[in-house]
């Protein structure tokens, strides 16, 4: 049950197209499906605008398939993040529509894609090594109904590369900037645009990067205005937040 489906059902009831009992049955459906090992939130889309997302790490292929089966029965689209090749094989065996986004470590299942919003989200990564996290952000934003422009390998070691992409930077409603090492790129981008910048530190770097802590602390201390920061390697969180911001900028 999504907000759009709920509105459509109520409008059909008002027009006499469906009966009272059918409407009551739809809204009285339990908001949680108890699988024993998981409590699946079947009303997440009604509250948030997008179904519960499955975090694959630490789950068995069988658990992920059972959770996905429950969500697919209720929703038009499902996103599973941080999956392994074994997870992907199990999902593709069960669901014909399952698409494995190998670089992003995600699987998407869509009965019908959401219409794309008018605005766009720019997903920018400093280096090729940051691509898995950047792609996780991009895939998340795309399945939530956004147009995504990708800009790859434009880190501060060659500043001219990002300066040459000003047209894309300026037209985006929100920018996700992914970087490891010292994490300087989000500050640079924030100084070039008037839109929100979501900074994503990655665990890419040598010893003193401390698994992304150096990039995280650098981004938290950014002198660029309008920079917010998500957790290390959290491309999903950045893509989700960017989608919510884009929806406010372009509510269509």
N, C-alpha and C positions, 0 to 999 in steps of 0.2 A: 504494500500500500504506500503510494507516494502522495504528496500534496496534490499533484495534478490529477491523479486517479480519484482521490477523494472529492475534489471539486467537480470533476466530470460526473461522478456518481450522484452527488447532491443535485446537480443541474438536471440530470436525467429523472431523478425523483420529482423535482419541482415541475418538470414538463410532463410527468405521467408515464415516462418510459420504463421505469422500474418501480417495484412495489416497496412498501415500507419494510417488510420482512427481509427483503434482499439487502436493503441498506443497513438494517440493524445487524444482520449476519456479518456483513463486511466489516463493520466497525467493532463488533464484539469478538472478532477473532483474537486469539491469544497473542500478545505482543512478543512472546518468547517461545521458542521451540527448544524443549529440553532433550538433548541428545545423550545425556549422562555425563559425557566428558566435555560438553560445551553447552552453553546457554545462548542460542542464536537469537539475536535481536531482529525480529521481523518487522518492527515498526521504525527502524532507524531512518529509512527513507522518508517516512511521514514527518519526522522531527527535523531531519538534517538536510533533506533533499537528495540524499544518495544512500544506497544500502550499506549495511555493515561490510567492512573490508576485512578479508581474511589475511592475517599475518602468518605466513607459512613456516617461518623458522621455528624449530622445536616441535613441530607437529608431524605426525606420520602421514604418508600418502593417503591411507585409509581415512584418517580423521579429516583431512582437507577435503576429500571427495564427499564425505558425508555432510560436512558443513556447507559445501558448495551446492550439493543437491537440494538442501533445505532452502537456501537462498534463491536458487534458480526457480524453484516452485512458486516463489512469491514475487520475484523481481525480474525486470527486463535486462539487467546487466549486473555482472559480478566481477570484482577485482580481487585477485589473490597476489600478495606481494611476498618478496623474499623466499622464493621457491627454488628447489633444486631440480635437476634434470629428471630425477625419479618422480618428484611431485608432478612435473609437467606431463610426463608420459601417462601417469594415472589419470590426470584431468582430461587429457586429449582422448584417452580411451573411453572415458565416460561421456564426455560432451563433444559433439561434433563441431560446435561453434567455438570451442576453446582455442585461443591463440596464444602461443608461447612467445613472449618478448624476451628473448634469451639475454640480451645485453642488460635489460632493465631488471632481470630476475623476477618477472611478473607473468601472470596469465590473466587474460581477460575473456569473459564470456558475455556476448551481447546477442540478445534476441533481435533487438532493433537499436541502432545507434541513436544517441540523443542528437537533436538538431544543434548545429554549431552556433554559439553566440556570436554577435557581431564584432565584439572586441577580441583582442588576441593577447596571449601570454608569451613572453619571451623567456626561453630557458637557455641560459648561457653557462658554459663551463670553461674553466681556465685551461685545463689540459685534457688530452685524450684519456689519461688515467682516471679522470673524474667522470667519464661518460656513464658508467653504470648508475651512479647516483643521479646524474642529470636526466638520464632516460627514465628512471623511476618517476621523477617529477613530471616529465613530459607525458608519459603514458597515463599517469593519474589524472592530469589535467585534461587530456584528450577524452578519456572515457567519461569524464564528468561534463562533457559537452563544450569544450573550449577549443579554439584554434590555437595551435602552438607553433611558434617560430623558434627554431633551434639555431644557436650560434656556438660553434665548437672550437676549442683550442685557441682562445684569445687572451691568454694570461698576461700578466704585467711584465713578463720578461721580454715581450714584444708589444709595447703599448699601441703601436700603430694599427695592430690588427683589430682591436675593439673600436678604435676611433673611425675605422673604415666602415663600421656597421651602424652608423648613427641613424640611418633611416628606420631600421627595424627597432632600435632602442626607443626612438621617439614615438613610434605608433603603438607600442605595447601599453596596455592598461596597467600591467604589473610585471615585474621582472624577477625571475628566480636566478640567482647567481651562485654557481657551485664552484668551490675552489678548495684545494688542499694547501700543502706547504705553509706559507705564512698567511694565506687567506686574504690577500690585499684586494682582489678584483672587485668584490661588492662595494668597497669604498670608492673605487674609481668610477664604477657605473653610477653609483648614487650621486656623484658629482656632475654627471652628464645629463640626468633626466629629472623630471618633476614628479615621477610616478613612484609608488611604493616598490621597494627592493627587498626581496626575501633572500637572505644569505644562508647558504648551506655549506658548512665546513665538512670536508671529507677527511678520511684517515690516510690519505695519500701523502707521503713525505718520508724523509729520512729520520734517523733516531730522535733528534730533539723536537720533532713535530709531535711526539708523544701520542701517536694514534689519532691525530686530529685536534688535540687540545690546543696546540699553538694556533691553528686556524680559527678554532672556536673563540679563543680569548681575543685574537686580533679582530674578529668580526664584532664581538660584543663591545670592543673599545673603538669601533669605527668612528671617525670624525665626519663621515658622510651622513647627511640628514635623511631620515625616512628609511633607515635600514633596520629590519627586524631579523632575528636569527633563530633558526631551528637547531635541533640536535645534530650531532655528528652523523653524517651519512644518511640523514633523514630526508631523502628525496620525496618520499610519499607525503610527509607532513607539509613540505613546501608546496608541492603540486596541489594538495587539497586546499591549503590556505589561499594560494593564488587563484584557484577556481572560485572560492567564496568572494574574494575581492573583485574579480572580473564580473561576477554575477551582479554585484552592487553597481559597478560602472556601466554594465550593459544588461539590464534586467530582462531583456527579451529572451 
